[in-house]
Amino acid sequence: MPLSFLSWLVDMSAGMLSWALVRKRTLETVPIARTLLIEQMHDAVLVADVKGRILDANPQACQLFQPPSTSIIGKPVATIIPALVPLLAVTDLSGRTEIRLDQSPPIILEADITALHDGHDSPLGWLIVLRDITLPARQSRYQQVLSDCSQLLLRENQPTINSSTLIDRVLGMLRRAAGVTRIDICQNMLDENGELAAHTVAEEHHTDVPAFPLEYCIPWSQIPHLRDKLIAGQLVCGPVGQLFAAFPATVQKLQTGGVEDLLLLPLYGNDGWWGILRASSSRSDQVWDAPLIKFLCSAADMIAAAIRQWETLRTIQEREHFIQRVTQATPDLIYVYDLQTDQVIYTNMEQGPGGMPLTAIIGRTSDADLSARELATRQAYLTQIINAADMQVCSLEYRLQQADGSNLWLLRRDTVFVRDAQGYPTQILGIVQDVTERHYRSEALLRAKEDAEAANRAKSTFLSMMSHELRTPLTAIIGYSQLLGQLMTVGDYEGVKSDLHHIYTSGKHLLALINDVIELSRIDSGQRNLDMRPVNIVDLVTEAVSMVRPLVTRNRNTLQIECPLDIPIVITDSLKVRQIILNLLNNAAKFTENGEITFTTIYDPQGEVPTLIFQIADTGIGIDQRQIPRIFDPFVQVDEALNRRYEGTGLGLALCRRLCEVLGGEISVQSTLGVGSIFTVRLPLCFQNSDFAPSTSACLPQPGPAACAMDAAGAKIVVVINDNSAASTMFNYLLAPEHVHIVHAPCSLRGIRLTHDLDPELIIIDPHMPNLENGMTIQAALKADPLLTSVPVISINTDDLYLDEESRTRLKRQLQQTLSLSRPSQEAVV
């Protein structure tokens, strides 16, 4: 045999041997891999022969079915899994099915069964793969039961938790789905000892255990640790021996009723913690796993929502019953009126008050028997209701004539009841009340009030007359005391002079009191006579301050004056304005010691009407907030202590308020006890200065009684342009019989402006007045103005006013003659 052939044969044998060794390792590896794969599967795998004996099982199957210290290999499938026996009766069955293992907790398995055959198609047995689908199956079951219970509760819509048929059905469905022995609902109520306890109000149980008596309750005071958890929204579960370890009697009663393990879930109503949902089991090894707890928690929430709905429905029904009883018991007519149909769609009585028909009382707009005036009134009232805001009540009192001719007075109150989607009112809720008796009673009270006011006016008239009679001799006393005082200055009669001084001051004080009483009486009796004249506010303020300064100094106070010098001339009653200022300044000085008083005058041109504001602020004793509403009443001071310490009658502030009202203004106060007070007077005025008023109008719109035309009293206006203020006083004396108003201008520019605004009858100038800024004299400026060519101008030297009596008489006649003539076009020089 050749050597090459032997070599080839050796190589061939070696290759075949290598291939055989590789195949042997492959055949050994595949079963090992398959075995590892089956053992590591999460599903249970069983192999059974044709006789139903288990030949092999992976660890998961052994853990699921194998009892401790035993093996399932070689045992019949009927012993281990009875539910599979009917399926294995068919030798060639292959497919998928669902089986249930009855244990605690129950297990639901999905079984994949595959028939095994040899190469000749003869049956060898089965390969069984079991997959645990307990959790998804339970969750699906729980969801279906919750859905069915929810639909049942919503459909029935029972108004009470004690509806046995409904609750028993719901609890039965929940108990069977949860697989528990008993499930019940307990409501928190007070027991016979007055303590809060959970009383069983509904219960459903398995037929193998006895029913609980409905009167059974859990006293929460005995188990506060469980009560606090439930109030906090936590669940409680565990064996009853553990939960009620401190109460053996309770444990024994529960175990006698077949309760070994408990689950308590809180229920909440509209008013908070309402009660509990209680699930119990007769098995001591009951497992309350997460899916079961979630299912029962959802059931508890659903039942709690139903409880809240029932409570709300019961409340609504009670309110409806209450409203029905009220509407039936009230004597008033209650109705609902539809605006779209113009019909009454609800009423609590067939006829209205007095037996009147509803159409006559409510007065629909379609009623043809309504007069045009009544129809317009009803339509206007209906428009008022429609335009009213939500919850706003409109009212109308009107008269109806009954069949016997008597009048029936009705009070109607209406509000919008229903609105459509656009917010427009569609229905009106109204009440009609018979107020005939009240109407006639009100008329009687009004007549009594008018009689009382007439008596008060009569009293004021009497007081005015009496005060006038007292004032006449007092005036004489004061006059004679002044005269005697002058005579005593030439002799050494200091003692007599002192007495006369007391007589004089006392008389003045009494006269001031009577003047205040007279002024109040005049205002109360309707005598509001106003002496409207051009007034220089700066001069008026200066005069008032000079009169009150002695009292300010005597109480060691400082007085600050803030008054702009450019306030225009206004038309008002200077006496009343001066009296207001004096009363307020006197009060500030009297009730302030070692303090500060600030008198501020403000011109406010803003708004429809220009306003003059006086503000008197002090650092005195202040006023208690409780006394502020009373300080403007006559004869009132803050308290008796002040009445003893500070003199006065309490008429000053009352008179200030009355005078402000007469002048069309108001007075207000801000005060803090122990800190001071601020009194503010606001007077609407008519200004006459072109610096502030429009040049096209001589007077702004009239604000009230304080405003009037320049010649309200029919007087003639004379403008005096003189830098000596005493000249105005002398001209007042010279022209007194002619009934004129003297307006003083301290400078040439101010005089020209006043002349433009006031349109005077006469202009009196001092020839020595300084020239204007452009060098023109005042006389030349007046002549050059075309608006003033018709106004007579007289130049009078100030020194001529202090001549002898005969010269002044001659000057007086010339002025009177000039005023009586028509306006000359040339200047007259005197």
Summary of the structure (lengths in Angstrom):
residues: 830
radius of gyration: 55.7
end to end distance: 184.3
largest distance: 194.7
contacts: 2371
relative contact order: 0.03
helix: 45%
strand: 23%
